[in-house]
Amino acid sequence: MLDRANEAVEAKEFQWAAELVDYVLALDPEHGAAKELKARALTELGERQINATARNYYLTSAQYLSKKGN
């Protein structure tokens, strides 16, 4: 599943990547590589947002995952 999510990130399909990673995190909420990959996907989504509320949500969620991973 993580391989597919990595492929989605490389293809710039960040929403799909985040959704795929959610399946891994549902089984193992402390999976470090999954958290890192989801944070990357959410950061990419946030950087592309025009809407301030959506941008804030994505970037804050990514930051939260990054801090929890460390």
PQR file of N, CA, C, O and H, with PARSE charges and radii, in Angstrom:
ATOM      1  N   MET A   1       0.828  -1.183   0.000 -0.4000 1.5000
ATOM      2  CA  MET A   1       0.000   0.000   0.000 -0.0000 2.0000
ATOM      3  C   MET A   1       0.875   1.251   0.000  0.5500 1.7000
ATOM      4  O   MET A   1       0.583   2.228  -0.690 -0.5500 1.4000
ATOM      5  N   LEU A   2       1.950   1.205   0.782 -0.4000 1.5000
ATOM      6  CA  LEU A   2       2.849   2.366   0.806 -0.0000 2.0000
ATOM      7  C   LEU A   2       3.558   2.562  -0.526  0.5500 1.7000
ATOM      8  O   LEU A   2       3.828   3.694  -0.929 -0.5500 1.4000
ATOM      9  H   LEU A   2       2.187   0.411   1.342  0.4000 1.0000
ATOM     10  N   ASP A   3       3.860   1.466  -1.208 -0.4000 1.5000
ATOM     11  CA  ASP A   3       4.472   1.587  -2.533 -0.0000 2.0000
ATOM     12  C   ASP A   3       3.527   2.311  -3.481  0.5500 1.7000
ATOM     13  O   ASP A   3       3.952   3.177  -4.246 -0.5500 1.4000
ATOM     14  H   ASP A   3       3.641   0.547  -0.880  0.4000 1.0000
ATOM     15  N   ARG A   4       2.259   1.960  -3.433 -0.4000 1.5000
ATOM     16  CA  ARG A   4       1.256   2.624  -4.285 -0.0000 2.0000
ATOM     17  C   ARG A   4       1.124   4.101  -3.908  0.5500 1.7000
ATOM     18  O   ARG A   4       0.988   4.964  -4.775 -0.5500 1.4000
ATOM     19  H   ARG A   4       1.914   1.257  -2.812  0.4000 1.0000
ATOM     20  N   ALA A   5       1.165   4.377  -2.611 -0.4000 1.5000
ATOM     21  CA  ALA A   5       1.072   5.769  -2.159 -0.0000 2.0000
ATOM     22  C   ALA A   5       2.287   6.566  -2.630  0.5500 1.7000
ATOM     23  O   ALA A   5       2.155   7.720  -3.038 -0.5500 1.4000
ATOM     24  H   ALA A   5       1.276   3.676  -1.907  0.4000 1.0000
ATOM     25  N   ASN A   6       3.474   5.950  -2.576 -0.4000 1.5000
ATOM     26  CA  ASN A   6       4.680   6.622  -3.086 -0.0000 2.0000
ATOM     27  C   ASN A   6       4.550   6.902  -4.575  0.5500 1.7000
ATOM     28  O   ASN A   6       4.933   7.974  -5.046 -0.5500 1.4000
ATOM     29  H   ASN A   6       3.581   5.012  -2.245  0.4000 1.0000
ATOM     30  N   GLU A   7       4.012   5.942  -5.314 -0.4000 1.5000
ATOM     31  CA  GLU A   7       3.796   6.135  -6.750 -0.0000 2.0000
ATOM     32  C   GLU A   7       2.821   7.289  -6.992  0.5500 1.7000
ATOM     33  O   GLU A   7       3.005   8.080  -7.917 -0.5500 1.4000
ATOM     34  H   GLU A   7       3.701   5.072  -4.932  0.4000 1.0000
ATOM     35  N   ALA A   8       1.792   7.380  -6.160 -0.4000 1.5000
ATOM     36  CA  ALA A   8       0.820   8.464  -6.303 -0.0000 2.0000
ATOM     37  C   ALA A   8       1.466   9.819  -6.037  0.5500 1.7000
ATOM     38  O   ALA A   8       1.171  10.790  -6.734 -0.5500 1.4000
ATOM     39  H   ALA A   8       1.643   6.737  -5.408  0.4000 1.0000
ATOM     40  N   VAL A   9       2.334   9.897  -5.048 -0.4000 1.5000
ATOM     41  CA  VAL A   9       3.038  11.156  -4.767 -0.0000 2.0000
ATOM     42  C   VAL A   9       3.923  11.529  -5.951  0.5500 1.7000
ATOM     43  O   VAL A   9       3.946  12.686  -6.371 -0.5500 1.4000
ATOM     44  H   VAL A   9       2.573   9.108  -4.481  0.4000 1.0000
ATOM     45  N   GLU A  10       4.643  10.564  -6.484 -0.4000 1.5000
ATOM     46  CA  GLU A  10       5.510  10.837  -7.636 -0.0000 2.0000
ATOM     47  C   GLU A  10       4.701  11.292  -8.852  0.5500 1.7000
ATOM     48  O   GLU A  10       5.187  12.075  -9.669 -0.5500 1.4000
ATOM     49  H   GLU A  10       4.624   9.624  -6.143  0.4000 1.0000
ATOM     50  N   ALA A  11       3.465  10.798  -8.967 -0.4000 1.5000
ATOM     51  CA  ALA A  11       2.578  11.185 -10.069 -0.0000 2.0000
ATOM     52  C   ALA A  11       1.806  12.470  -9.750  0.5500 1.7000
ATOM     53  O   ALA A  11       0.949  12.897 -10.525 -0.5500 1.4000
ATOM     54  H   ALA A  11       3.070  10.163  -8.304  0.4000 1.0000
ATOM     55  N   LYS A  12       2.119  13.080  -8.602 -0.4000 1.5000
ATOM     56  CA  LYS A  12       1.461  14.310  -8.142 -0.0000 2.0000
ATOM     57  C   LYS A  12      -0.031  14.121  -7.883  0.5500 1.7000
ATOM     58  O   LYS A  12      -0.829  15.042  -8.058 -0.5500 1.4000
ATOM     59  H   LYS A  12       2.815  12.734  -7.973  0.4000 1.0000
ATOM     60  N   GLU A  13      -0.386  12.921  -7.465 -0.4000 1.5000
ATOM     61  CA  GLU A  13      -1.759  12.604  -7.066 -0.0000 2.0000
ATOM     62  C   GLU A  13      -1.801  12.556  -5.538  0.5500 1.7000
ATOM     63  O   GLU A  13      -1.939  11.489  -4.939 -0.5500 1.4000
ATOM     64  H   GLU A  13       0.262  12.173  -7.323  0.4000 1.0000
ATOM     65  N   PHE A  14      -1.680  13.721  -4.929 -0.4000 1.5000
ATOM     66  CA  PHE A  14      -1.481  13.812  -3.492 -0.0000 2.0000
ATOM     67  C   PHE A  14      -2.702  13.415  -2.679  0.5500 1.7000
ATOM     68  O   PHE A  14      -2.561  12.819  -1.611 -0.5500 1.4000
ATOM     69  H   PHE A  14      -1.569  14.587  -5.416  0.4000 1.0000
ATOM     70  N   GLN A  15      -3.894  13.730  -3.161 -0.4000 1.5000
ATOM     71  CA  GLN A  15      -5.106  13.348  -2.448 -0.0000 2.0000
ATOM     72  C   GLN A  15      -5.224  11.816  -2.394  0.5500 1.7000
ATOM     73  O   GLN A  15      -5.569  11.251  -1.357 -0.5500 1.4000
ATOM     74  H   GLN A  15      -4.008  14.213  -4.029  0.4000 1.0000
ATOM     75  N   TRP A  16      -4.938  11.166  -3.501 -0.4000 1.5000
ATOM     76  CA  TRP A  16      -4.982   9.702  -3.565 -0.0000 2.0000
ATOM     77  C   TRP A  16      -3.916   9.101  -2.659  0.5500 1.7000
ATOM     78  O   TRP A  16      -4.175   8.110  -1.977 -0.5500 1.4000
ATOM     79  H   TRP A  16      -4.657  11.625  -4.344  0.4000 1.0000
ATOM     80  N   ALA A  17      -2.745   9.676  -2.644 -0.4000 1.5000
ATOM     81  CA  ALA A  17      -1.667   9.181  -1.787 -0.0000 2.0000
ATOM     82  C   ALA A  17      -2.078   9.258  -0.317  0.5500 1.7000
ATOM     83  O   ALA A  17      -1.867   8.310   0.440 -0.5500 1.4000
ATOM     84  H   ALA A  17      -2.535  10.482  -3.199  0.4000 1.0000
ATOM     85  N   ALA A  18      -2.661  10.378   0.081 -0.4000 1.5000
ATOM     86  CA  ALA A  18      -3.092  10.536   1.476 -0.0000 2.0000
ATOM     87  C   ALA A  18      -4.165   9.511   1.835  0.5500 1.7000
ATOM     88  O   ALA A  18      -4.175   8.975   2.943 -0.5500 1.4000
ATOM     89  H   ALA A  18      -2.833  11.148  -0.534  0.4000 1.0000
ATOM     90  N   GLU A  19      -5.060   9.246   0.897 -0.4000 1.5000
ATOM     91  CA  GLU A  19      -6.111   8.258   1.150 -0.0000 2.0000
ATOM     92  C   GLU A  19      -5.520   6.852   1.290  0.5500 1.7000
ATOM     93  O   GLU A  19      -5.925   6.095   2.171 -0.5500 1.4000
ATOM     94  H   GLU A  19      -5.052   9.681  -0.003  0.4000 1.0000
ATOM     95  N   LEU A  20      -4.587   6.511   0.444 -0.4000 1.5000
ATOM     96  CA  LEU A  20      -3.944   5.194   0.534 -0.0000 2.0000
ATOM     97  C   LEU A  20      -3.206   5.019   1.859  0.5500 1.7000
ATOM     98  O   LEU A  20      -3.276   3.960   2.482 -0.5500 1.4000
ATOM     99  H   LEU A  20      -4.257   7.126  -0.272  0.4000 1.0000
ATOM    100  N   VAL A  21      -2.509   6.051   2.277 -0.4000 1.5000
ATOM    101  CA  VAL A  21      -1.762   5.980   3.535 -0.0000 2.0000
ATOM    102  C   VAL A  21      -2.718   5.824   4.718  0.5500 1.7000
ATOM    103  O   VAL A  21      -2.365   5.198   5.718 -0.5500 1.4000
ATOM    104  H   VAL A  21      -2.452   6.911   1.771  0.4000 1.0000
ATOM    105  N   ASP A  22      -3.910   6.380   4.615 -0.4000 1.5000
ATOM    106  CA  ASP A  22      -4.885   6.235   5.696 -0.0000 2.0000
ATOM    107  C   ASP A  22      -5.186   4.773   5.997  0.5500 1.7000
ATOM    108  O   ASP A  22      -5.433   4.417   7.149 -0.5500 1.4000
ATOM    109  H   ASP A  22      -4.197   6.888   3.803  0.4000 1.0000
ATOM    110  N   TYR A  23      -5.170   3.925   4.975 -0.4000 1.5000
ATOM    111  CA  TYR A  23      -5.416   2.495   5.199 -0.0000 2.0000
ATOM    112  C   TYR A  23      -4.309   1.874   6.054  0.5500 1.7000
ATOM    113  O   TYR A  23      -4.578   1.050   6.928 -0.5500 1.4000
ATOM    114  H   TYR A  23      -4.970   4.215   4.039  0.4000 1.0000
ATOM    115  N   VAL A  24      -3.081   2.272   5.797 -0.4000 1.5000
ATOM    116  CA  VAL A  24      -1.962   1.765   6.588 -0.0000 2.0000
ATOM    117  C   VAL A  24      -2.076   2.277   8.021  0.5500 1.7000
ATOM    118  O   VAL A  24      -1.892   1.522   8.975 -0.5500 1.4000
ATOM    119  H   VAL A  24      -2.863   2.941   5.087  0.4000 1.0000
ATOM    120  N   LEU A  25      -2.381   3.567   8.161 -0.4000 1.5000
ATOM    121  CA  LEU A  25      -2.470   4.150   9.499 -0.0000 2.0000
ATOM    122  C   LEU A  25      -3.661   3.603  10.286  0.5500 1.7000
ATOM    123  O   LEU A  25      -3.634   3.611  11.516 -0.5500 1.4000
ATOM    124  H   LEU A  25      -2.531   4.181   7.386  0.4000 1.0000
ATOM    125  N   ALA A  26      -4.694   3.134   9.608 -0.4000 1.5000
ATOM    126  CA  ALA A  26      -5.823   2.515  10.310 -0.0000 2.0000
ATOM    127  C   ALA A  26      -5.393   1.206  10.972  0.5500 1.7000
ATOM    128  O   ALA A  26      -5.885   0.850  12.043 -0.5500 1.4000
ATOM    129  H   ALA A  26      -4.715   3.128   8.609  0.4000 1.0000
ATOM    130  N   LEU A  27      -4.470   0.495  10.325 -0.4000 1.5000
ATOM    131  CA  LEU A  27      -3.968  -0.767  10.885 -0.0000 2.0000
ATOM    132  C   LEU A  27      -2.842  -0.557  11.887  0.5500 1.7000
ATOM    133  O   LEU A  27      -2.722  -1.299  12.862 -0.5500 1.4000
ATOM    134  H   LEU A  27      -4.070   0.784   9.455  0.4000 1.0000
ATOM    135  N   ASP A  28      -2.017   0.460  11.640 -0.4000 1.5000
ATOM    136  CA  ASP A  28      -0.875   0.734  12.508 -0.0000 2.0000
ATOM    137  C   ASP A  28      -0.703   2.247  12.650  0.5500 1.7000
ATOM    138  O   ASP A  28       0.036   2.861  11.881 -0.5500 1.4000
ATOM    139  H   ASP A  28      -2.116   1.062  10.848  0.4000 1.0000
ATOM    140  N   PRO A  29      -1.383   2.852  13.633 -0.5600 1.5000
ATOM    141  CA  PRO A  29      -1.363   4.303  13.792  0.2800 2.0000
ATOM    142  C   PRO A  29       0.023   4.897  14.070  0.5500 1.7000
ATOM    143  O   PRO A  29       0.216   6.103  13.920 -0.5500 1.4000
ATOM    144  N   GLU A  30       0.966   4.080  14.462 -0.4000 1.5000
ATOM    145  CA  GLU A  30       2.303   4.584  14.780 -0.0000 2.0000
ATOM    146  C   GLU A  30       3.332   4.283  13.685  0.5500 1.7000
ATOM    147  O   GLU A  30       4.534   4.406  13.920 -0.5500 1.4000
ATOM    148  H   GLU A  30       0.809   3.100  14.584  0.4000 1.0000
ATOM    149  N   HIS A  31       2.882   3.899  12.517 -0.4000 1.5000
ATOM    150  CA  HIS A  31       3.781   3.564  11.404 -0.0000 2.0000
ATOM    151  C   HIS A  31       4.497   4.834  10.934  0.5500 1.7000
ATOM    152  O   HIS A  31       3.888   5.707  10.316 -0.5500 1.4000
ATOM    153  H   HIS A  31       1.906   3.800  12.326  0.4000 1.0000
ATOM    154  N   GLY A  32       5.781   4.927  11.230 -0.4000 1.5000
ATOM    155  CA  GLY A  32       6.555   6.141  10.952 -0.0000 2.0000
ATOM    156  C   GLY A  32       6.621   6.521   9.485  0.5500 1.7000
ATOM    157  O   GLY A  32       6.444   7.690   9.143 -0.5500 1.4000
ATOM    158  H   GLY A  32       6.277   4.218  11.733  0.4000 1.0000
ATOM    159  N   ALA A  33       6.876   5.549   8.605 -0.4000 1.5000
ATOM    160  CA  ALA A  33       6.992   5.847   7.174 -0.0000 2.0000
ATOM    161  C   ALA A  33       5.647   6.308   6.615  0.5500 1.7000
ATOM    162  O   ALA A  33       5.600   7.176   5.743 -0.5500 1.4000
ATOM    163  H   ALA A  33       7.020   4.599   8.883  0.4000 1.0000
ATOM    164  N   ALA A  34       4.565   5.733   7.112 -0.4000 1.5000
ATOM    165  CA  ALA A  34       3.238   6.133   6.644 -0.0000 2.0000
ATOM    166  C   ALA A  34       2.928   7.563   7.073  0.5500 1.7000
ATOM    167  O   ALA A  34       2.393   8.346   6.289 -0.5500 1.4000
ATOM    168  H   ALA A  34       4.603   5.028   7.820  0.4000 1.0000
ATOM    169  N   LYS A  35       3.259   7.902   8.304 -0.4000 1.5000
ATOM    170  CA  LYS A  35       3.038   9.267   8.788 -0.0000 2.0000
ATOM    171  C   LYS A  35       3.846  10.266   7.968  0.5500 1.7000
ATOM    172  O   LYS A  35       3.351  11.330   7.595 -0.5500 1.4000
ATOM    173  H   LYS A  35       3.694   7.266   8.941  0.4000 1.0000
ATOM    174  N   GLU A  36       5.082   9.910   7.696 -0.4000 1.5000
ATOM    175  CA  GLU A  36       5.958  10.789   6.919 -0.0000 2.0000
ATOM    176  C   GLU A  36       5.402  11.009   5.510  0.5500 1.7000
ATOM    177  O   GLU A  36       5.394  12.132   5.006 -0.5500 1.4000
ATOM    178  H   GLU A  36       5.484   9.046   7.999  0.4000 1.0000
ATOM    179  N   LEU A  37       4.943   9.935   4.889 -0.4000 1.5000
ATOM    180  CA  LEU A  37       4.406  10.034   3.534 -0.0000 2.0000
ATOM    181  C   LEU A  37       3.109  10.831   3.509  0.5500 1.7000
ATOM    182  O   LEU A  37       2.890  11.629   2.598 -0.5500 1.4000
ATOM    183  H   LEU A  37       4.950   9.023   5.299  0.4000 1.0000
ATOM    184  N   LYS A  38       2.248  10.623   4.503 -0.4000 1.5000
ATOM    185  CA  LYS A  38       1.003  11.391   4.540 -0.0000 2.0000
ATOM    186  C   LYS A  38       1.301  12.865   4.787  0.5500 1.7000
ATOM    187  O   LYS A  38       0.664  13.733   4.190 -0.5500 1.4000
ATOM    188  H   LYS A  38       2.426   9.975   5.243  0.4000 1.0000
ATOM    189  N   ALA A  39       2.256  13.154   5.654 -0.4000 1.5000
ATOM    190  CA  ALA A  39       2.640  14.543   5.894 -0.0000 2.0000
ATOM    191  C   ALA A  39       3.137  15.190   4.609  0.5500 1.7000
ATOM    192  O   ALA A  39       2.821  16.348   4.335 -0.5500 1.4000
ATOM    193  H   ALA A  39       2.774  12.449   6.139  0.4000 1.0000
ATOM    194  N   ARG A  40       3.901  14.462   3.831 -0.4000 1.5000
ATOM    195  CA  ARG A  40       4.389  15.000   2.560 -0.0000 2.0000
ATOM    196  C   ARG A  40       3.236  15.288   1.603  0.5500 1.7000
ATOM    197  O   ARG A  40       3.192  16.342   0.969 -0.5500 1.4000
ATOM    198  H   ARG A  40       4.158  13.521   4.053  0.4000 1.0000
ATOM    199  N   ALA A  41       2.300  14.337   1.506 -0.4000 1.5000
ATOM    200  CA  ALA A  41       1.147  14.519   0.612 -0.0000 2.0000
ATOM    201  C   ALA A  41       0.296  15.708   1.061  0.5500 1.7000
ATOM    202  O   ALA A  41      -0.141  16.507   0.233 -0.5500 1.4000
ATOM    203  H   ALA A  41       2.336  13.481   2.021  0.4000 1.0000
ATOM    204  N   LEU A  42       0.063  15.824   2.367 -0.4000 1.5000
ATOM    205  CA  LEU A  42      -0.741  16.928   2.869 -0.0000 2.0000
ATOM    206  C   LEU A  42      -0.040  18.269   2.677  0.5500 1.7000
ATOM    207  O   LEU A  42      -0.687  19.274   2.385 -0.5500 1.4000
ATOM    208  H   LEU A  42       0.418  15.175   3.039  0.4000 1.0000
ATOM    209  N   THR A  43       1.265  18.285   2.840 -0.4000 1.5000
ATOM    210  CA  THR A  43       2.026  19.517   2.603 -0.0000 2.0000
ATOM    211  C   THR A  43       1.901  19.950   1.151  0.5500 1.7000
ATOM    212  O   THR A  43       1.686  21.128   0.863 -0.5500 1.4000
ATOM    213  H   THR A  43       1.791  17.468   3.077  0.4000 1.0000
ATOM    214  N   GLU A  44       2.034  19.005   0.247 -0.4000 1.5000
ATOM    215  CA  GLU A  44       1.899  19.320  -1.180 -0.0000 2.0000
ATOM    216  C   GLU A  44       0.492  19.837  -1.485  0.5500 1.7000
ATOM    217  O   GLU A  44       0.334  20.790  -2.247 -0.5500 1.4000
ATOM    218  H   GLU A  44       2.208  18.048   0.481  0.4000 1.0000
ATOM    219  N   LEU A  45      -0.519  19.220  -0.900 -0.4000 1.5000
ATOM    220  CA  LEU A  45      -1.892  19.684  -1.103 -0.0000 2.0000
ATOM    221  C   LEU A  45      -2.077  21.095  -0.560  0.5500 1.7000
ATOM    222  O   LEU A  45      -2.698  21.942  -1.203 -0.5500 1.4000
ATOM    223  H   LEU A  45      -0.391  18.445  -0.280  0.4000 1.0000
ATOM    224  N   GLY A  46      -1.536  21.339   0.627 -0.4000 1.5000
ATOM    225  CA  GLY A  46      -1.665  22.648   1.246 -0.0000 2.0000
ATOM    226  C   GLY A  46      -0.983  23.744   0.449  0.5500 1.7000
ATOM    227  O   GLY A  46      -1.505  24.853   0.338 -0.5500 1.4000
ATOM    228  H   GLY A  46      -1.032  20.651   1.149  0.4000 1.0000
ATOM    229  N   GLU A  47       0.174  23.442  -0.100 -0.4000 1.5000
ATOM    230  CA  GLU A  47       0.912  24.442  -0.870 -0.0000 2.0000
ATOM    231  C   GLU A  47       0.203  24.808  -2.173  0.5500 1.7000
ATOM    232  O   GLU A  47       0.490  25.849  -2.763 -0.5500 1.4000
ATOM    233  H   GLU A  47       0.599  22.541  -0.010  0.4000 1.0000
ATOM    234  N   ARG A  48      -0.701  23.975  -2.613 -0.4000 1.5000
ATOM    235  CA  ARG A  48      -1.419  24.221  -3.868 -0.0000 2.0000
ATOM    236  C   ARG A  48      -2.805  24.840  -3.661  0.5500 1.7000
ATOM    237  O   ARG A  48      -3.505  25.143  -4.627 -0.5500 1.4000
ATOM    238  H   ARG A  48      -0.934  23.129  -2.134  0.4000 1.0000
ATOM    239  N   GLN A  49      -3.186  25.022  -2.420 -0.4000 1.5000
ATOM    240  CA  GLN A  49      -4.523  25.530  -2.117 -0.0000 2.0000
ATOM    241  C   GLN A  49      -4.604  27.045  -2.233  0.5500 1.7000
ATOM    242  O   GLN A  49      -3.688  27.765  -1.837 -0.5500 1.4000
ATOM    243  H   GLN A  49      -2.617  24.777  -1.635  0.4000 1.0000
ATOM    244  N   ILE A  50      -5.698  27.505  -2.775 -0.4000 1.5000
ATOM    245  CA  ILE A  50      -5.980  28.935  -2.825 -0.0000 2.0000
ATOM    246  C   ILE A  50      -6.803  29.317  -1.598  0.5500 1.7000
ATOM    247  O   ILE A  50      -6.613  30.385  -1.017 -0.5500 1.4000
ATOM    248  H   ILE A  50      -6.443  26.920  -3.097  0.4000 1.0000
ATOM    249  N   ASN A  51      -7.716  28.431  -1.214 -0.4000 1.5000
ATOM    250  CA  ASN A  51      -8.575  28.660  -0.069 -0.0000 2.0000
ATOM    251  C   ASN A  51      -7.754  28.608   1.218  0.5500 1.7000
ATOM    252  O   ASN A  51      -7.089  27.610   1.498 -0.5500 1.4000
ATOM    253  H   ASN A  51      -7.869  27.563  -1.686  0.4000 1.0000
ATOM    254  N   ALA A  52      -7.806  29.687   1.997 -0.4000 1.5000
ATOM    255  CA  ALA A  52      -6.988  29.786   3.205 -0.0000 2.0000
ATOM    256  C   ALA A  52      -7.341  28.733   4.250  0.5500 1.7000
ATOM    257  O   ALA A  52      -6.457  28.206   4.925 -0.5500 1.4000
ATOM    258  H   ALA A  52      -8.347  30.497   1.769  0.4000 1.0000
ATOM    259  N   THR A  53      -8.630  28.424   4.386 -0.4000 1.5000
ATOM    260  CA  THR A  53      -9.053  27.442   5.381 -0.0000 2.0000
ATOM    261  C   THR A  53      -8.535  26.051   5.017  0.5500 1.7000
ATOM    262  O   THR A  53      -8.025  25.334   5.877 -0.5500 1.4000
ATOM    263  H   THR A  53      -9.349  28.852   3.838  0.4000 1.0000
ATOM    264  N   ALA A  54      -8.664  25.672   3.756 -0.4000 1.5000
ATOM    265  CA  ALA A  54      -8.166  24.362   3.311 -0.0000 2.0000
ATOM    266  C   ALA A  54      -6.648  24.302   3.436  0.5500 1.7000
ATOM    267  O   ALA A  54      -6.096  23.295   3.881 -0.5500 1.4000
ATOM    268  H   ALA A  54      -9.078  26.254   3.057  0.4000 1.0000
ATOM    269  N   ARG A  55      -5.980  25.377   3.043 -0.4000 1.5000
ATOM    270  CA  ARG A  55      -4.515  25.426   3.149 -0.0000 2.0000
ATOM    271  C   ARG A  55      -4.082  25.214   4.595  0.5500 1.7000
ATOM    272  O   ARG A  55      -3.184  24.420   4.875 -0.5500 1.4000
ATOM    273  H   ARG A  55      -6.429  26.194   2.682  0.4000 1.0000
ATOM    274  N   ASN A  56      -4.727  25.930   5.506 -0.4000 1.5000
ATOM    275  CA  ASN A  56      -4.393  25.806   6.922 -0.0000 2.0000
ATOM    276  C   ASN A  56      -4.625  24.382   7.419  0.5500 1.7000
ATOM    277  O   ASN A  56      -3.799  23.840   8.153 -0.5500 1.4000
ATOM    278  H   ASN A  56      -5.457  26.575   5.278  0.4000 1.0000
ATOM    279  N   TYR A  57      -5.743  23.773   7.025 -0.4000 1.5000
ATOM    280  CA  TYR A  57      -6.047  22.410   7.451 -0.0000 2.0000
ATOM    281  C   TYR A  57      -4.962  21.434   7.006  0.5500 1.7000
ATOM    282  O   TYR A  57      -4.449  20.657   7.811 -0.5500 1.4000
ATOM    283  H   TYR A  57      -6.414  24.213   6.429  0.4000 1.0000
ATOM    284  N   TYR A  58      -4.618  21.478   5.725 -0.4000 1.5000
ATOM    285  CA  TYR A  58      -3.615  20.556   5.196 -0.0000 2.0000
ATOM    286  C   TYR A  58      -2.255  20.753   5.862  0.5500 1.7000
ATOM    287  O   TYR A  58      -1.616  19.787   6.281 -0.5500 1.4000
ATOM    288  H   TYR A  58      -5.034  22.109   5.071  0.4000 1.0000
ATOM    289  N   LEU A  59      -1.821  21.997   5.956 -0.4000 1.5000
ATOM    290  CA  LEU A  59      -0.482  22.262   6.505 -0.0000 2.0000
ATOM    291  C   LEU A  59      -0.412  21.972   7.998  0.5500 1.7000
ATOM    292  O   LEU A  59       0.602  21.474   8.487 -0.5500 1.4000
ATOM    293  H   LEU A  59      -2.339  22.781   5.616  0.4000 1.0000
ATOM    294  N   THR A  60      -1.480  22.280   8.724 -0.4000 1.5000
ATOM    295  CA  THR A  60      -1.502  21.985  10.157 -0.0000 2.0000
ATOM    296  C   THR A  60      -1.523  20.479  10.397  0.5500 1.7000
ATOM    297  O   THR A  60      -0.837  19.977  11.288 -0.5500 1.4000
ATOM    298  H   THR A  60      -2.303  22.685   8.327  0.4000 1.0000
ATOM    299  N   SER A  61      -2.308  19.765   9.604 -0.4000 1.5000
ATOM    300  CA  SER A  61      -2.347  18.300   9.733 -0.0000 2.0000
ATOM    301  C   SER A  61      -0.990  17.688   9.416  0.5500 1.7000
ATOM    302  O   SER A  61      -0.553  16.760  10.097 -0.5500 1.4000
ATOM    303  H   SER A  61      -2.865  20.173   8.880  0.4000 1.0000
ATOM    304  N   ALA A  62      -0.325  18.195   8.395 -0.4000 1.5000
ATOM    305  CA  ALA A  62       1.003  17.696   8.039 -0.0000 2.0000
ATOM    306  C   ALA A  62       1.998  17.968   9.157  0.5500 1.7000
ATOM    307  O   ALA A  62       2.818  17.113   9.491 -0.5500 1.4000
ATOM    308  H   ALA A  62      -0.679  18.948   7.842  0.4000 1.0000
ATOM    309  N   GLN A  63       1.923  19.151   9.729 -0.4000 1.5000
ATOM    310  CA  GLN A  63       2.837  19.503  10.823 -0.0000 2.0000
ATOM    311  C   GLN A  63       2.586  18.597  12.041  0.5500 1.7000
ATOM    312  O   GLN A  63       3.535  18.151  12.686 -0.5500 1.4000
ATOM    313  H   GLN A  63       1.256  19.846   9.458  0.4000 1.0000
ATOM    314  N   TYR A  64       1.344  18.333  12.344 -0.4000 1.5000
ATOM    315  CA  TYR A  64       0.987  17.459  13.460 -0.0000 2.0000
ATOM    316  C   TYR A  64       1.557  16.056  13.241  0.5500 1.7000
ATOM    317  O   TYR A  64       2.127  15.468  14.160 -0.5500 1.4000
ATOM    318  H   TYR A  64       0.574  18.694  11.820  0.4000 1.0000
ATOM    319  N   LEU A  65       1.405  15.520  12.029 -0.4000 1.5000
ATOM    320  CA  LEU A  65       1.937  14.190  11.726 -0.0000 2.0000
ATOM    321  C   LEU A  65       3.460  14.174  11.822  0.5500 1.7000
ATOM    322  O   LEU A  65       4.041  13.198  12.297 -0.5500 1.4000
ATOM    323  H   LEU A  65       0.942  15.998  11.282  0.4000 1.0000
ATOM    324  N   SER A  66       4.095  15.227  11.384 -0.4000 1.5000
ATOM    325  CA  SER A  66       5.562  15.297  11.437 -0.0000 2.0000
ATOM    326  C   SER A  66       6.055  15.307  12.871  0.5500 1.7000
ATOM    327  O   SER A  66       7.048  14.654  13.193 -0.5500 1.4000
ATOM    328  H   SER A  66       3.623  16.019  10.998  0.4000 1.0000
ATOM    329  N   LYS A  67       5.379  16.033  13.722 -0.4000 1.5000
ATOM    330  CA  LYS A  67       5.775  16.098  15.139 -0.0000 2.0000
ATOM    331  C   LYS A  67       5.512  14.786  15.857  0.5500 1.7000
ATOM    332  O   LYS A  67       6.293  14.371  16.714 -0.5500 1.4000
ATOM    333  H   LYS A  67       4.572  16.563  13.460  0.4000 1.0000
ATOM    334  N   LYS A  68       4.403  14.129  15.502 -0.4000 1.5000
ATOM    335  CA  LYS A  68       4.081  12.848  16.132 -0.0000 2.0000
ATOM    336  C   LYS A  68       5.047  11.751  15.680  0.5500 1.7000
ATOM    337  O   LYS A  68       5.278  10.780  16.400 -0.5500 1.4000
ATOM    338  H   LYS A  68       3.769  14.466  14.806  0.4000 1.0000
ATOM    339  N   GLY A  69       5.606  11.918  14.487 -0.4000 1.5000
ATOM    340  CA  GLY A  69       6.525  10.914  13.966 -0.0000 2.0000
ATOM    341  C   GLY A  69       7.891  10.965  14.639  0.5500 1.7000
ATOM    342  O   GLY A  69       8.626   9.977  14.659 -0.5500 1.4000
ATOM    343  H   GLY A  69       5.418  12.708  13.902  0.4000 1.0000
ATOM    344  N   ASN A  70       8.219  12.127  15.186 -0.4000 1.5000
ATOM    345  CA  ASN A  70       9.549  12.301  15.812 -0.0000 2.0000
ATOM    346  C   ASN A  70       9.548  11.921  17.249  0.5500 1.7000
ATOM    347  O   ASN A  70      10.581  12.009  17.912 -0.5500 1.4000
ATOM    348  H   ASN A  70       7.623  12.930  15.170  0.4000 1.0000
TER
END
